[in-house]
Amino acid sequence: MKQTVETVKKINQLEDHYCHRCLIKKTLRSESKTKAHAYCISKCSIGLQIKQWGNNLQ
């Protein structure tokens, strides 16, 4: 359980620090939420880290 909490904290820290101010995400999101999501989970280095941490939760 402790590891799960730490993982969620790391994901939140990455998202707060990088994703909320990301101009690429903001631009793509104005076109389509799906495009922004696809970019984040397949091409963005931070998004890939978040995805990896998320996979550890499963």
N, C-alpha and C positions, 0 to 999 in steps of 0.2 A: 504494500500500500504506500509506503514512504517513497518508493521508487516512482510510483505513478504520480504522486504529488510533485516530486522534483521534475519529472518529465514535463508535466503540464506547465509548471513555472518556467522552464526553459523555453517552451514553445511560446508562451505569452510574452516573455522578454524579447525574443527574436521578432515576434510580430509587432510589439509596441515600438521597438527601436527602429525597425526597417520598413515594415509593410505599410504602416499608417501614413508615412510620408513619401511613399514610392510614386514617382510621377508616371512611370510606365503602367503600373496597376491602375492609377487614376485615369489615365488616357484610355486604356483598353476597356476599363469598366464603363466609361461613358459610351463606348460603342456597343459593348455586350458583356454581361457578367460572365458568360461562359468563356469568352476569349481571355478575359483577365484571369479567370481560374485556371484555364489550360496553360497559360503562360507561366503562372506562378508555380504550378506543380510539375512542369516539365522543363522549363528553361531557366528559371531564376535560381541562383545559387542558394539564396535564403529560403525560398520556397521548397527546394529540394531537401534542405536540412530539416525544415519543419515537417515535411512529409516523412522523412526518415524517423524523426522522433515520434511522430504519430503512429507509425508502423510498430514501434516498440511498445506502444500501449496495448496492442491487440494480443 
